[in-house]
Amino acid sequence: MTLGETDVARVRHRIGFLPEERGLYRRMTPVRAIAFLAGLKGVPAREARRRARSLLEAQGLSEAADKQIRSLSKGMAQKVQLLSTLAHEPDMVMLDEPFSGLDPVNQQSLEMLIRGLAARGATVIFSTHVMQHAERLCDQVVLVAGGRKVFDGPVAAARAAAPRTLMLEGVFLPSALDSLPELEAPAIEHLDGGAIRVTGALKPGAPAQEALRRAFAQGLDISRFELREPNLHDAFIVLTDGAAPAR
Amino acid sequence: MNRLLMIAWREYLAYVRTPGFWLSLLLLPVGLSSIALAPMAIARSSPVPNVTIVDLTPQGLGHAVERTLAAPGENGKPMARVVAPPGAPFASRADATARLTPYLRGARELPGGGRLDAVAILAPTGDTVAVDFWSRDVTGRSFEGAVGDVVREALRRDRLEKQGVAPRVLNAIDSLQPQISDFSPKAERGRVALKDRLPGLAGLAMGMLLWMVVLTGAGMLLTSVMEEKSSRILEILLSSASVPEIMGGKILGVAAVTGTILAFWMTIGACVLVSRSPALAADVGNVLLAHGRWAYFGFYFAGGYLMFATLYVTIGAFCETSREAQTLLGPMMIVMSVPLLFMSQSLTAPDAPLLRALSWIPLFTPFMMAARAASNPPLWEIAATGAMIIGVTGLELWVAIPAFRSGALATGRFDLRTFFSALARRSA
């Protein structure tokens, strides 16, 4: 990876890296730790300290700025580590499982931070096992299963690999589903009051409105009709044939 | 500040801010001062014991013993306060023993008050004298040597005088002492003085100092790298600096820590030496400055430290726990003990074939060459061993850089396959 640079040191200055297993000098204060790592990335000492304080303040960690890292909570220490990855304002940021171990509030805060980086023009590469994070934050995804890349492209293209799902609820006989050829392998679930819920994949290219129109034409008593677009989770299962080994 | 210096500075501050650093700094001067002053302080604070001499000898040897014990010592205090034996005279050794024992047990006090601490009973036995020591405690044996010497000398003089040797002649004979002098063509003024032995002592001191620095510095480096690897800090550092910068920064930082401690110790030592013996201090200074010895010692010191530090930093990168580090350190410690065994021999035989041979084993070279400084090794030997240290250190670095990267990024135990594949990539 050269980022158009010939000098390795300059490449390092433009990259921020957050490893999965986090670690900082436990006896250092957050300000010193962030300034030290920013200094290694070429930020002058005074400016590094200024940025460290500014970043900590923005993340609500002003009070912890001059305490030893060993006295901080895990979530706070993780934030400090992330800030130390960003203090030199890198063009490319690599985050290995950045959300692991964070509570929902801190996850939300981290998401905002990542969006901010992207808005600034930085490229953010992060790994995650939580598809919702990737789906919410990424433009491009690489899906890896069993050490093999199974997909590389835009999120929308990945989602398109999985079928849309149609769900119908109402009081009708399962045999009536024969009139809905757009629905593939429908699963039937019996509900209270003699109603059933039918869930099935919509054939590729088939319009959902056509299925609805047919259902009404057959006089089916439909109380609920829902079309669900596939998400990245569905796409991952489809693309890996549902056989991705647990990491 | 460049990255190497930043890493070194952080490393230095990390150690300087620990209580252990300050303990190390102060412990040696305090320890040495205690060793030097403790016996004097103990002697000054101890009360002078009360001793009684029961003299049953016909020659009256007790007077000589009394004079010796009552004479003021180096600290101005007598060895003992000689008191008249309570209840004298005594008929025999057994009588004296039986009647004085209650005083030693503390059951009775001396007539003028105070307790009796020891009794020496001198009694004739055959053609010699028996001396029975009785003391309050089983460990109270401090007068035995002095009393034994006095009695031995008195008996010797007595026998010789009985053989017809006049006391004047005896005194003249006793005053005869051989005049022994050491000479060497290498000595500055022919006769060997302390000043001429100083280079050997300085060499041994430098060798020992290097050994201590390598031992303490290596431990610090190993621990530092091992902790940073296990806490994944090393991965972050590797994304911010090159391997030579990280290794160099750590080695320099720890060198600065040990250097600070040594400088503090040496400054105190120099101040003490200058105040107590300015002439000796001047001689030591001259010895270190003469014949470029400061450069000689400096080169082997720096080369030796760098050679071992590189090795230990690399080992540290392959360890995640102190147990793993200990496993790898064990064999190194065995190797390190070899120069320790032989360095002191260089004081008496710096050019012994075995010591010269050991100087050519790279891991021992810095220690042995420093210790052999007194023999002024030939220039070719200095140049060749110097080149060898530089070559070995260069080779170490060549191996250590990929090994460090491989070890730092690997997880789990030391893996020979990972290590050699890193080397193979380096060779390719």
Interface residues (C-beta under 8 A of the other chain):
Chain A: V8 A9 R12 I15 F17 P19 E21 R22 G23 L24 Y25 R26 R27 F36 L37 G39 L40 K41 A45 S84
Chain B: M1 R3 M6 I7 R10 A14 R17 E228 S230 S231 R232 I233 E235 I236 L237 S239 S240 A241 S242
